[in-house]
């Protein structure tokens, strides 16, 4: 039965029933003839009934069989749990490897954009180049020592964005308009690193000048249930706006699925004059920073 060979189990059960019934009858007859000398009145009351004897014997068999089946079932459950734990452990390691791979894709993408900015200033031999190098140094420090952590403080993530914006302001000068709307207290909240910077990079990558101005608006809201990060950049008017996700946004979506499954929403919208991306993280996945 345990091997699911039900036909043989039924056949063997029938054989066992017939042979055991024969053995019970034979034992009763042996006791009556050779032990009690055919004195039926001296037999125990219970043994006088063939049906009662069979019920008692089969009850013992049933109890032993039930105990064996329970033991087998417990062993199977323990084996399945061990197998499930190994599968979950393997899936966790696979997710960690995939997450590390996505981080490796984020770093070169970010550095490429930042170094291009620094290269442009170096060509101009600008006096602000040392300040740009210092800003870039801060960003590299964040990438090397913070981005590999599972969680960072929300304030450090925002400072990382401010350094990036400072570099872009040096590059664009008065042609760049940045509006930052940030809450005051962010020290006690932690998030996964490098979640907002791909959205900022994407705004500069796809932002367009309108009246010789590139406008970037960033808003961060924190309430009891969630964190909401919204960024909007200017684009030229078009009749049929088309939204295409680049490497940065595609990687961000994959990282969010790994880090915040079913606890985030990422929406991208474009209208005739602006491109907006909004990332919302549900509070149950926002941890207090230690």
Residue pairs with C-beta under 8 A, 6 or more apart in sequence:
1 9
2 72
20 57
20 58
20 61
21 54
24 50
24 53
24 54
24 57
25 50
28 47
28 50
28 53
31 43
31 47
32 38
32 40
32 43
36 42
36 43
40 48
46 52
46 53
46 56
47 53
95 258
98 254
98 258
99 255
99 258
99 259
102 251
102 254
102 255
102 258
103 147
103 148
103 194
103 255
105 247
105 251
106 147
106 194
106 198
106 248
106 251
107 143
107 147
109 201
109 247
109 248
109 251
110 139
110 143
110 194
110 197
110 201
111 140
111 143
113 201
113 204
113 205
114 136
114 139
114 164
114 167
115 136
117 132
117 167
117 168
117 170
117 171
118 129
118 132
118 133
118 136
118 167
120 171
121 128
121 129
121 132
121 170
121 171
122 129
126 170
128 170
131 170
132 167
132 170
135 163
135 166
135 167
136 167
138 160
138 163
139 160
139 163
139 164
139 167
142 156
142 160
142 163
142 193
146 152
146 156
146 160
146 193
147 193
147 194
148 193
149 193
150 192
151 190
151 191
151 192
151 193
151 287
151 289
152 190
152 191
152 192
152 193
153 186
153 187
153 189
153 190
153 289
154 186
154 187
154 189
154 190
154 191
154 227
154 289
155 186
155 187
157 191
157 193
157 194
157 195
157 196
157 197
158 182
158 186
158 196
158 220
160 197
161 196
161 197
161 200
161 218
162 180
164 197
164 200
164 201
165 178
165 180
165 200
165 216
168 176
168 204
169 176
169 178
172 214
175 209
175 212
175 213
175 214
176 213
176 214
176 216
177 213
177 214
177 215
177 216
178 216
178 217
178 218
179 215
179 216
179 217
179 218
180 218
181 217
181 218
181 219
181 220
182 218
182 220
183 220
183 221
183 222
186 222
187 289
188 288
188 289
189 222
189 227
189 286
189 287
189 288
189 289
190 286
190 287
190 288
190 289
190 290
191 227
191 281
191 286
192 255
192 259
192 260
194 255
195 229
195 252
195 255
195 256
195 279
195 281
196 229
196 231
196 279
198 248
198 249
198 251
198 252
199 229
199 231
199 248
199 249
199 252
199 277
199 279
200 216
200 218
200 231
201 248
202 246
202 248
202 249
202 277
203 216
203 231
203 232
203 233
203 275
203 277
204 214
204 216
204 233
205 246
205 248
206 233
206 235
206 246
206 275
207 214
207 215
207 216
207 233
207 234
207 235
207 275
208 214
208 233
208 234
208 235
208 236
209 234
210 234
210 235
210 236
210 273
213 234
214 233
214 234
215 232
215 233
215 234
216 231
216 232
216 233
216 234
217 230
217 231
217 232
217 233
218 229
218 230
218 231
219 228
219 229
219 230
219 231
220 227
220 228
220 229
220 230
221 227
221 228
221 230
222 228
224 283
225 282
225 283
226 280
226 281
226 282
226 283
226 286
227 280
227 281
227 283
227 286
228 278
228 279
228 280
229 278
229 279
229 280
230 276
230 277
230 278
230 279
231 276
231 277
231 278
232 274
232 275
232 276
232 277
233 274
233 275
234 273
234 274
234 275
235 241
235 270
235 273
235 274
235 275
237 272
237 273
238 272
241 270
241 271
241 272
242 270
243 268
243 269
243 270
243 275
245 253
245 268
249 268
249 277
252 266
253 266
256 264
256 266
256 279
259 285
260 281
260 282
260 285
263 281
263 282
263 284
263 285
264 279
264 280
264 281
264 282
264 285
265 278
265 279
265 280
266 277
266 278
266 279
266 280
267 277
267 278
268 275
268 276
268 277
268 278
269 275
269 276
269 277
269 278
270 276
